[in-house]
Amino acid sequence: MENLSNNYFNGKTILLTGGAGFIGSSLTKRLLSFGSKVISVDNFISGRKENLVDLLDSNLVSKVENLTFIQADVSQPVVNYLPENVHLDLVLHFASPASPPRYQAKPVETYLVNSIATHYLLDFLINNNPDARFLFAGTSEVYGDPLEHPQKESYWGNVNPNGERSCYDESKRLGETICGVFSRSFRMDTRIVRIFNTYGPNMDPADGRVIPNLITQALKDQPFTIYGNGSQTRSYCYIDDLCEFILRFAAKEGLAGETINIGNPDEFSIIDTAKIISKLVLGHESEINIENKTLPSDDPTRRQPDISKAKTLLEFEPQVNFEAGLKLTIEYFRNLI
Ligand code: UDP
C-alpha cells in the first residue's frame, strides 16, 4: 500500500486545533515527521500536556523545529490567538472533548468548539487564506442510535436533539452544516471525516471511555464496570490506522466537499470487549468480575462503520487488529499506573 500522505505535507503550514488531544497529538508527531510546519492550539480542557512532553518544555515552548504551540480557546475569533501574517495551507479542526463524561461535564465549551469555532476558522480562512483546505473532525455520533446498520455516509442518523449527548452530537452535526455552507456557498475546500471509536496509547486513562476504563480496571484487578447488560456494540480503530486515514484524506486532491467514515468495522459487544481485555491482562476470559451500572440515556445500541468509501477513495484499510492494538494500549497504561 503506497503512502499517499508524505509528499503533500512537506513544507506546508498547518493549523491543528486540539493539538494536545489523543488524536491531535498523534497527528502533530506525524505531520512534523513529514516536514510540515505545525501550529498546534489547545486549551487543555481535555487535551493533556503529557501527550506533547517530547515536543514542549515546561513553559509549553517548542523544543523541536517546525512546531509552534499556542495555549488558547479556539471558540474565539482566530485573530485573538493566531500570529499575524501566517499563511495557512491546511486547517485540521480536532479540538473538542470526545468522551461522554467529559463533554457532559463541559457542555457549553463542547457545543461552542464544534459550532462557533468552526465558523470562526472558516470565516478567517475565507478572508485571509481562501485557498486553504479545511478538515473537520466529525463523528459517528451524528448517526445517534442508528436505525441503519452498518452506518453509511448517506444515513442521516437518529439523534435526540435535547438529551445528555446532544451538546456533542448536535454540535458536531452543526459543524458539518457549517462546512457544507462554506463549501457550497463560498467554494471553500472543506472536508468532513466521521470518526468512529478510537483507542490507543496517549488516551487519557481517566477519560471515562470504555477502553481506558476496562483496561485500568483489569490492571488494578477491579471489577469491570458494564453499563446496561453489555450487549451494546462498538467497533474500535487503533490510533495509527485512524491517523493514516485522516492524513490520506487531508492530502488527496479532488476530495473537496466530501464526507468520509473512518474506523475499523470489527464490531464487539461491551461484554466481549471486557472478556478480551481480561484475557490479555489477567490471562482468562471466563467468569469475569463485573460491576453492573445503569445504561446512560441515549447510549447507542449498535455502531459499526461502513468504510467502503474510505477504502476506495483513500486506498487504505485498518492494519492493526483489536488484540494487537489492545496489547500496545495495555502496555501504555501499565506504565502510567
Ligand atoms: N461503557 C461501559 N462501561 C464503561 C464505559 C463505557 O459499559 O466503563 C459502555 C457505554 O455505555 C457505551 C460503550 O461502552 O455503550 C462505549 O462507551 P464510550 O464512553 O467509550 O463511548 P461512546 O461510543 O458511547 O461515545
Residues whose N, C-alpha, C, O or C-beta is under 5 A from the ligand:
A	BS01	UDP	P100 G208 R209 V210 I211 N213 T225 I226 Y227 Q232 I270 D299 P300
